[in-house]
Amino acid sequence: MTQPHEPHPENRFIATLSPEEAAALRPLLRRVEVTFDQIVVDQGAPITEVHFPIDAQFANLIRFPDGSAVETAVVGHEGLTGLAPFMANRPSSWEIVCRATGTAWVASASALRALALERPRLMNRLLILTDLYQAQAALNGACNALHPIPDRIARWLLTAWDLSPHESLAFRQEELARLIGTRRSTISEAASELKRRKLIAYGRGVIRITDRAGLEAAACDCYRMLRPRMDAVLGVDGQA
């Protein structure tokens, strides 16, 4: 059986800051509700605000001129949205959309950038998170080229579960198809196989991991390769 989440009613990036850095950041934050499919940054637009998810999740979505779209990453309570373009003060190369309704802290991008320039320890934490997202993007590209679809689904489900405080995940088959880079019918077949093996349970767009150890064994090596960087960001290994 899967192990329950420990309660984390907060954004984990903020929770792992030093008391001094967290106190400096707090005045910049306001709490907001975000809803499913709400676009917070348009593709090609500047980053004027960044969101620190609490129990919401966001997706990075690249849209092509022919109308097709591909999700490239899921952003949860480990960090913040639009980090790379925010750090570079450049327009976002992707759309940022809410993929799971919930709450988040939001801050002015310019104010947060100024604070990070004043506080090297905060900047260091942002750079460590940037490293995680860069590694995630690189592994995603390699994974989609090399690994079987069921293994990739297992990896994405584990990653999304790690980035959420909830025991279940809101995932539509069409969204998994965009993440995996395949057809919805192929996702349906692969998910059914994971369900038959009693690794997951799902229905009406909600997925629950029922055998965490089994799903980790079914996932490709990409999950295990990325996990140490994730633990460093979440403060699991004491590096926070």
Residue, then its C-alpha position, 0 to 999 in steps of 0.5 A: m500500500t502507498q504511504p500517506h503524505e505527511p501534512h504540508p499545508e504550505n509551499r515547500f520552497i518557502a518552508t525550507l527557507s531560513p527564518e530570516e529569508a522567509a520573513a523577508l519574503r512574506p510581505l511580498l506574498r498574497r494568498v490566491e485561489v486558482t482554478f482548473d485551466q486558468i492561464v496565469v502566464d501566456q506563452g510569449a508574455p513577460i513574467t509579472e507575477v510568480h505563483f508558489p503553489i500550496d495545494a494547487q498544481f500548474a503545468n508548463l504548456i507549449r503551443f504550436p502554430d498548428g494548434s497542437a500543444v505539449e505539456t513539458a512539466v508539472v509545478g507543485h508545492e516544491g517551488l514556483t512558476g515560471l522560474a527560468p524566465f523570471m530569473a532571466n527577466r525574459p518572456s516565457s517560452w511556454e504557457i503556464v496553466c493551472r492543472a489542479t484547483g487549489t491555493a497558492w501564494v503569488a508575488s510580484a516578479s520584480a519585487l521578488r527579483a529585487l529581494a533575491l539580488e539583495r539576499p544571496r541565500l535566497m538566490n542560492r535556493l532559487l538556483i538550486l530549484t532552477d537546477l531541479y527544473q533543468a534536470q527535469a526538462a532534460l530527463n523528460g526529453a530523454c525519457n520520451a525518446l527511450h522509455p516504454i509508455p507504462d514506465r513513463i506514466a509511472r514516473w509522471l504519476l510518482t512525480a505529480w504525487d511528490l509535488s502534491p499534498h493530496e492523496s489523489l491526483a486529478f489527471r485526465q487521459e488527454e493530459l497524460a497523453r500530452l505529457i507522455g507524447t502519445r495518443r489517448s488510446t495508448i494512455s488508456e491501455a497503459a493505465s489499465e495495465l497499471k490498474r490491473r497490477k493494482l498499482i493505481a486506482y482511477g476513475r472520473g479523472v482522479i488517480r490514486i496510487t495504491d502501491r507506491a513501492g510497486l509503482e516505483a519499481a514499474a517506473c523508468d530510471c528517470y524517476r530515481m535519477l531525479r529524486p535526489r535533486m527533488d529531496a534537496v529542494l524539499g529539504v529531505d536530505g538536510q541540504a535546505 
